Amino acid sequence: MKEVKLEKCPYCGGTEFVTCRVKTYGSLWLEGSRRATVLDHAVICRGCGSLVRAYIESPETQFAKSGQGDVSEKTFNNK
C-alpha cells in the first residue's frame, strides 16, 4: 500500500492527526461484486474532529485485479 501523507486538514487547516482502528459493522461493496470489505482505519483531525481519511490496511488483497469482483477505473470515475 502506498503511504499517504496528510499535511493539513481540509476543513480547519489543522496539522495534527490521530489514526484510529475502526470497530464497526459497516461494509463497503463494490458495484457489481458479491464481496465486501470493512474499513480498518480512520484518521481524525485533532483540531476539529473531522474524519479526514478512512482506509483498509491491505487493498491489494481486498480488491482483486482480475476475475470476479474486478475493480475497474470505470467504477471510480463513474464512466
JOHUZI-V889405 format. One record per backbone hydrogen bond with DSSP energy under -0.5 kcal/mol. NH is the residue of the N-H (numbers start at 0). CO is the residue of the C=O. If there is no record, write none. Layout:
# JOHUZI-V889405
nh: <NH;NH>
co: <CO;CO>
This chain:
# JOHUZI-V889405
nh: <4;5;6;8;12;17;19;19;21;22;27;29;32;36;39;40;41;42;43;43;44;45;46;48;51;51;52;54;60;61;62;63;69;70;71;74;75;76;77;78>
co: <2;3;4;13;8;43;17;41;39;20;36;34;29;27;54;54;19;52;17;41;49;15;15;44;42;49;42;40;57;57;58;61;66;63;69;71;71;72;73;73>
